[in-house]
Structures are given as C-alpha cells and as structure tokens.
Amino acid sequence: MWSPYKNRLKRDLERWQSNGWVSGEGRAAILADVESSGREFGLAPALGILASVLFGFAAISFVAAHWEDMPRLGRLLLLLATIWAGYGAAGWLVVRGHPLLADAAILFSSGMFGASIMLISQMYNISGNPSDGVLMWWIGTLFAGAMLRSNPALAFAMVLVCTWSFFETSEKNGVHWAFLIGWALVTAAFIWQRWRPGLHLSALALAMFVISLGYQLSGGHQHGLVAVIGGLAAAAAVAMEKLEPDLDAKLDHIAAPLFAYALAVAFAGLFARQFLVVPPLVDLIALAAIALVLILAAIAYALSTGNRGALWIGYIGFSAEILTLYGVTVGSILGTSLFFLVAAIIVSFLAYVALRLARQSAGRGRPA
C-alpha cells in the first residue's frame, strides 16, 4: 500500500470521526483493513530496489573483467552461484520479515539470469537473434516472479515482454502478434497477485501495442481502426460502469481506468488519422469535429463519474487537438482570431448546456 494514500486516508478518517460520520471502532477497522491489504512501500524498499540494480551491474562488470581468465566450468558455476545467491538472500529476507527487500533480491537474480544468457551465448558462440535471448529472459523472470510472488519481478517481466516485441518488430518489420501471448501470461500473473499497479502497466503496454497497429497495418494507414478499437473499449467500460455496477465491483472497479486507457487509444488514432495521414480539407474538418465532440463528451463523463485519469487525458487531448488544428488550418480556412473565437463559442455553449442539465438534475433531486 502506498504511503501517500494511507496518510491521506488517516487524515480523512480523523475529520470524518470528528464530524460524527465514522465511529472510533469503524475508523480502527478501516485502518486495520488498509494495513492488511498490501505491503508498505517506503524509502528502504525503494533503496533496496536501486541497490539490487547496482549490485547487478557490479556483478556483471566483475564477471566481464575476469571472463577470459576463468575456465568455462568456473564461469558457469560463478553465474549459477550469483543467481542462486540472490534467491537465497530473498529467502533470508522473507524469514526476517522484509518482503520488499526480498523482492529486490529476486530482481537482482532476474537481472543476473539475463546477463547469464548473454554471457553463455558469447562463451559458446551461440548465434541467433537478440530477441531470442530476451524471450528466454522474460520467461524465466515471469516464472520466478510468479513462483516467488514478487511484484517487481513481474513488472520487470512485462518490460522484457515489451522489449522482446520491439526487437521482433524491428527485425521482421511487421506486427508481432506473439506479444499478446506474453502480455496475457504476465497480466494473468498480475491478476493472480491482485496487484493493481501491475494491471495499470499491462493496460499501458496493451494500449501502446494497439496504437502501434495504426503505423504497421496496411502500410501505416490503419489509424482509423485504432480509433474504432479505442472507442469500442471506452463504450464497453461505460456500459460496465452504468449497466453492470455489481460486476465492476467484483472486478475491483476496472471500468474507470479502462475508460481512461481506451480514451487515450481512441484519441491517438483520431489524432494520427487527422494530422499524420494528411487527409483532404473537408475530411480534416469532419474528423476534427468528431474528435472535439468525443473529447468533450469524454470530459463531461469523466467529471460526472470523478474519473481523474480520463479527465486529464481529455484535457490534454482537447489542447493537443485545438493547437494542432490551429497550426494546420491557420491562414487557409480560418484566421488566428476567428479560429479561437469559434472554438471559444463552441466550448462556452457546451458549458452552458452542461450547467443547465446539472441544475435540472439538482432540481429533480430536491424533496418536494
């Protein structure tokens, strides 16, 4: 559990208790549940993670410096000993009650496993694509993270899956559909661990993969497909949140972050379709109108549901759309002042409509 959230919750509970909204027993029960719901991530574990990375580089540098002076059997034994030393340290730290420092030791062993793959390939002159080594690396890291229940190792496995896919895409110059297999396996481990930050990492990786499809399919002319995929995913998130709230609750309220990531994908597709493909002026105006309406609708929905992530994506998307559209069209169909005047009038009108709807809703909710 992240300390800022817990500290904010403690302050809120103190205020709620002083106002009589929460009893002392209820406050204690809530804090106890928060304490038991996750691990505390403080300064010491963070420094431990950084130390594991530095130890890994130190070990790799030492081995590389003395690599030619050692016999092959000695090299193999040294690499294996280094890997298992990290796992042994992790077990010792777990027994001592330091699970996050144990995660740092597991991360160290995962890093040494990847270094061992590279060094052994060099030692035995094993030729192959670099992506094959990364493939073995992420599989081993995923196995270690799942068996030892290490969230940082699983996060590292997702990073390696993305790296593997990047290498494969660069080598074959096409869509690397096998990425979805690696992504699904690591995401399943995140779900098994019930680690929400890991699910955010999975969502980000999948969103980037979907966005990349627009640049790879049909010679880079499938940005419209990306926008459609993002729009359908956003609609599915809204439907789940509004029509199936019980299901959303069972799934730990994934509809809100799903809507935010889907919105980002949809806007990325629309933006590329407008400004990277360079459509005719009439098509550009139509696409820009569709994009602005959808963005403003997304902002309104985010405000009504308290979805901060989607709200910020909407604000950024609106700003990017307006500024880029201005840069493309100024001097042709609109002058500088007229452009911003029209945009301001449209947004002001929508704000007025939203205010009237809010007042009507509040009026219907008042007791007679």
N, C-alpha and C positions, 0 to 999 in steps of 0.2 A: 504494500500500500504506500502510495506516495505521501511524503510528509506534508507538503502544502495543502493537500486535500484534507488530511486528518486535522491539521491545525485550524483550518477554516471551519471544519465541522465542529470542532470543540468550541470555537467562539460562537458559532450559530446556536449550538445547544445551550450554552450559558445564557444567551439572550432569550431563547425560547423558554428556558426554565424560569428566568426572572419575570417573563410576561405571563407565566402560568399556562403556557401551551404544552409543555412537557414536564412530566413529574421527575423527581430525582431518580426514582427506580427506572423510569423509561430512558433517561439520559445515560445511566450506567449501563443498561442493557444495549443501547445503540453503540456506545463506545466499545463495549466488550465484543460485539459482533464485528465492528470495524477492525479491531485488533486481531481477530481470529480469521479474517477474510483474506489476508495476504501478508507478504513479507514486507518488512520495513526497509526502504532503500535510502540509506543515509550516506554520509561522507565516506565512512570506512569502506563499505562495499564498492562505492564508485572508485575510490582509490585502488581497491583491490583489483577491479577490472582493468584499470590502467596499468597496474603493476604486472598483471598476467601478460598483457600485450608486450610490455618492455622485457619481461623475462623471456618471452618467446623470441623476440628479436635478438636478445643476448645469447640465447642458446643456439639459434641458427647461425649467428655470426661466429660463435666459438667453433661450432662443428665445421663450418665452411673454412675457417682459418687452418684447421688441423686435418682437413678431409684427406688430403693426399698422403699424409704421414701415417695414416691408420690402415690396417688390413681391412678387407671387405667385411669379414665376420665381426671385427671390432666396430666397424661403422654401423652395421645392422643392430648389434647389441646396444650401442650407445643410443641410437634412435629409439629403439623399443624401451630402453630404460628411462629415457626422458619422457616419453609419452605416459608410461605407467607410473612414473614418479608424480606426475600431475594428478592422475586419478587417485593415487594413494594419499596425496595431500588433501584432495577433495573429501575422501572418506574420513580422514582425521579431523578435518574442519567441521564436518557434519556431526561427528561424535561430540566435538567441543561446543556445539551449538552455534556455529557460524555458517548458516546455509548459503548466504550470498557470497561469502569469501570462498566457499566450496565451488560456487558457480564460476568464480574467477579462475580457480584451478582447473576446472573442466574446460573452460575456454582456452586456457594455456595448452592443454593436451590436444584439443581440437586443432589449434594452430600448428602444433608440432606434427600432428598427423599429416596435414597438408604439406608441410616442409619435407617430411619424410618421403612422401610420394615423389616430390620433385627431385630430391637428392638420390633416391634409389633409381629413378629413371635415368638420371645422369650417370650413375655409377655403372649400370648395366647397359648403357647406350640403348635404352628403350625408346624407339621413335614413335611418334604419334602426335595427335593434335593436343594443344594445351587444354582444350575443353574436356578431353577425356580424363585428364588428371583432376580437373575441378569437379567432374562428375563423381569420381571416387571420393573426393574430399567431402562434398556435401552429403553423400550417402552415409559416410562414416560419422560425420558430425551430427546428422539427423538421428542416427541410431544411438549415439552417445547421449544426445540431449533428451531423447525420449526415454531411454532406459534409466538414466540418472535423474530425470525430471528437472532438467536445467533449462530455464527460460532463456538466459543469454546464449546458450549453445544453440537452441532452436532458432533464435533470431539470427545468429551467425549462419546457420544453415540456409535460411531464407536469402540472406545476402549472397551466399555462394550459389544458390539456385539461379538468382538473377545474373550473377557473373557468368555462370555456365551458359545461360541462354544468350547472353551478349556475345560470347565467343562463338557460339554456334551460328548465331545470326550473321556475324561478321564474316565467318568462313564460307557459309553457304549462300549468303545474300538472299535470304528468304525468311518466311515466318517459321519460327522454331516452336512448333506446336507441342513438342515434348515438354516445354516449360510448364505447361498446365499440369502434367503428371507430378513433377517435383513440387510445384506450388501446392497442389492438392494434398500431397503427403505431409508437407510441413504445416499447412493450415490445419490438417486433421490433428497433428500433434499439439498445436496451439489450442484447439477446441478441447482436446483431452485434458490439457493442463488448465483450461479455463483462464487463460491469460489474455486479457483484453488488449493490452498494448501489442501483443503479437498479432492479434486479429487485425489491428489497425495497419501493422506492417504488411500483412497479407493483402489487405484491401488496397493499399498503396501500390504494391507490386502488380496486382492484377489490373488496377486502373492504368498503370503505365504500359502494361502489355496491350491492353485494348486500344489505347491511344496510338501505340506504335503500329497497329494494324493499318491505320489510315495511310501510313507512309510506306507500307510494304506491299499491300494488296493492289493489284491492277496498276502497277507502276506508280503507286503513291497517290491514287485518285479515289480512295475509299473513305475519305473523312466524313462523308455523309452517313456511311454505315456506322462509324464510331459514334456520331451524334445520336443516331437512332438507338444503338445499344445503350448508351448512357440515359437517353430519355425513357426507354422501357424499364431500365433498372430503377430510375427515380420514381416512375409511376408505380412499380411494384412495391417500393419502400413506402410510398404514401398509402397504398391500398392496405399494406400490412398494418401500418400505424393507425389507420382510421377504421378499417373493417375487421381486423383481427388483433385487437389490442392484447387479448389473452395470449395468443401465440407469440406476439412480440415480447411480452413479459417473460414467457418461458425461455425465449432465446436471448435473454439478458438485454432487451431493448436495442436490438441491432438496426432497427428501421432508421433511426435518426442518423447514425454515421453512414449507413448505406446510402441514404438520400444525398448526403454531402459528397461522398466519393462519386456517385453516379452523376451528380450535377457537374462536378469538375470534368468528368469524361465527356458529357454532352457538350459542355461549353468548349472544350478543347477541339472536339470535332467540328462544331459550328465555326469556331474562330479560324481553323485551318481551311475549312471549305470556303470561307469568305475572302481571306487575305493571303493565302498561300497558293491557291489554285488560280486566282485572278479571274473570276467569272465576269460575264458582261455586266454593264452598269445596272441594267434592270434586275438581273438576278441578284446582284450585290445588295441593292436596296431591299428586295424582298427578303433575302436571308438576314440582313441586318434588322429588319422589322421583327422577324420571327425570333431572332436571338434576344432582342431587347424585351419583347413581351415575355418570353420564357424566363429570362433572368429576373425581371421584376416580379413575375408570379412566384418564382422560387424564393425571392427575398421576402415577399409577403407571407408565404407559407412558413419560412424559417422563423419569422417574427411571431407568427401565431402559435408555433409549437416550441419556441425557445431553443431552436437548433442553432447554436452559435457557430459551429463549423460551417454549416450551409450558408449562414448569413454572411460570414466573411468571404466565402467563395463567391457568393452573389455580388457583394460589393466590389471585389477585385475584378470579377468578370464584367460587371457594368462599366467600371472605369476603363478597363482594357478595351472593351468594345467601343465606347464613345471616343476615346483618344485615337485608336487606330482608324476608326471610321472617319474621324475628322482629318487625319493625315492623308487618307486615301482620296477623300472627296473634296476637300477644300480647293477652291479655285476652279472646280468643274461644275458641280450642281449646286453648291452652297458656298456662300461667303462665310468668313470667320464669325462675325456677329450673328448672322442669321442662323448658322448651324447651332450654336449654343442656345440661342433664343428658342428655336423649335424644340430642342431637347429639354430645355427647362420647362417649357409649357406642357409638354407631354408628361413629364415626371410630376409636375405640380398638379395636373389634372388627376393623375392616378393617386396621388397622395390625398387629394380632396375626396375622391371616391372611397378610398380606404377609411378615411376619417368618418364619413357618413355611415358606412357599413358598421364601423365599430360603435358609433353612437346608437344606431338602430338595434344592434345586438345587446348593448348595455341596457337600452330601454325595455326590451322584451324580457330581460332578466330581472328587472326590478319587481318587488312584490306589489300587488295592487292595493 
